[in-house]
């Protein structure tokens, strides 16, 4: 069976993303952190890896960006999930009886209005992940956790309130890592990393390669490379597959205008 | 005395940034979260606010970017701090005797090599902030925390190992919020937010405004606006002060090429 490493522990959003991409016909292997996921795929221990790369509220997962720069793996797919938070407890319970709510600080923050309205007196306990919070309920009937439906199922708990997040527009994008690009589908995206000399106009020159060909950029993000203070790295996604002639020509021209160009892969676009 | 609101609790890196910027001649007011800092300044409760906006490893603090978009406050300064982690305990203790180390998950991750080499058997406990970890040591002699020197001082603890971070190139950038731009110094930066129609080449056109004037961009970051799926927002910093004629002209031309242009302020550049 195909093995897929992902950012654990069991019951995380990343596990949900892996299940939604691979349809359960794979063996899912939870990893402790992102370097472990990359390592699992690089060494051939697993065929694929799934990692979060970007959240619409919290921004990029920069350790994922750093690992993409260092690794030789390819992006072979992407998944977008809407982040839905649930209030979870051992047994159905009147909300006013809940004494404490545990979760990751981001999850607590993202459900602030719900908590203020419905559990104004509950103590908020910050823990390392939403999955750890669900696990931590243990035998206690008066502690609730904010976490995924999947975590409730895994740890034998009950969802007592669904979709308690304040902002319904909270999405996370996950990458599927592998050893090859995906085949063209006509609805593809290509991800690259490039850097230009630190001089006025150098980014403008590089973007001209895409603008002149009417290639649509879907993302551009800069990061300073602290090791080389006069250089910047850009993470860039655009529409099209590098098997297409237009994209090939753009990448060839871009190579001449950049001091670093790394092609992370072409893969089918995920759009909810 | 001038009041400065900042992201608390007491003993955070943001408090260190506020102290380094204002030289202690102000009354520092810890806030519970970033919206509270913005609110304190907007309502006039405090004259200034200090918030983290970007870390060289973890990336942008997106809630800060969102608040900048919504708020009418100006950026009137910036601070850069190198992130130094310390091992903190009640009393000097042989490292091999430490049974557990508490900190924010990011701090634990950023000291992973140190912990593996020196405290391979210690249990790692994830809590909500480095300051909370230092506070949590309490009366226990065998628990250590990873936190700031300032937190050790505030909570009456001892630094037992300094600079235990694995990567010395870990910087956080903080913004000083106020009601006005700072005066020009000749070493200034201007921050803006703009958005362009979602069409190939529209970002390229906007950047041309800077490229043709040889204005140096120091940062550009895109964020999708989930409310308007065909539009993107760019956060952009560049060298120069908007009191300068060259910058004024650029901003006027940019206004014609964008569908949103918000000037966050001009302020003196921080460079370590």
Contacts between the chains, C-beta under 8 A, distances in Angstrom:
chain1	res1	chain2	res2	distance
A	33	B	109	7.0
A	55	B	62	7.7
A	56	B	223	8.0
A	56	B	224	6.4
A	56	B	226	5.5
A	57	B	62	5.9
A	57	B	63	7.1
A	57	B	66	7.5
A	58	B	62	5.3
A	58	B	63	7.7
A	59	B	59	5.4
A	59	B	60	4.8
A	59	B	61	7.6
A	59	B	62	3.8
A	59	B	65	7.6
A	59	B	223	7.5
A	60	B	59	4.8
A	60	B	60	7.4
A	61	B	59	7.5
A	62	B	55	7.7
A	62	B	57	5.9
A	62	B	58	5.2
A	62	B	59	3.9
A	63	B	57	7.2
A	63	B	58	7.7
A	63	B	109	8.0
A	65	B	59	7.6
A	66	B	57	7.5
A	105	B	128	5.0
A	109	B	33	7.1
A	126	B	127	6.4
A	126	B	128	3.3
A	126	B	132	7.7
A	127	B	126	6.4
A	128	B	105	5.1
A	128	B	126	3.2
A	132	B	126	7.7
A	169	B	226	4.1
A	169	B	227	6.8
A	171	B	226	6.9
A	198	B	216	7.8
A	199	B	216	7.7
A	200	B	210	7.0
A	200	B	211	6.2
A	200	B	213	7.8
A	200	B	214	4.2
A	200	B	215	6.0
A	200	B	216	4.9
A	200	B	217	7.7
A	201	B	210	7.7
A	201	B	211	3.6
A	201	B	212	7.8
A	201	B	214	6.9
A	203	B	207	6.4
A	203	B	211	8.0
A	203	B	217	6.5
A	203	B	220	7.1
A	204	B	204	6.7
A	204	B	207	4.4
A	204	B	208	5.9
A	204	B	210	7.3
A	204	B	211	3.7
A	205	B	211	7.6
A	207	B	203	6.4
A	207	B	204	4.5
A	207	B	207	6.5
A	208	B	204	5.9
A	210	B	200	7.0
A	210	B	201	7.7
A	210	B	204	7.3
A	211	B	200	6.2
A	211	B	201	3.5
A	211	B	203	7.9
A	211	B	204	3.7
A	211	B	205	7.5
A	212	B	201	7.7
A	213	B	200	7.8
A	214	B	200	4.2
A	214	B	201	6.9
A	215	B	200	6.0
A	216	B	198	7.8
A	216	B	199	7.7
A	216	B	200	4.9
A	217	B	200	7.7
A	217	B	203	6.5
A	219	B	222	6.0
A	219	B	224	7.9
A	220	B	203	7.2
A	220	B	220	7.0
A	220	B	222	5.1
A	221	B	221	5.4
A	221	B	222	6.1
A	222	B	219	6.0
A	222	B	220	5.2
A	222	B	221	6.1
A	223	B	56	7.9
A	223	B	59	7.5
A	224	B	56	6.3
A	224	B	219	8.0
A	226	B	56	5.4
A	226	B	169	4.0
A	226	B	171	6.9
A	227	B	169	6.7
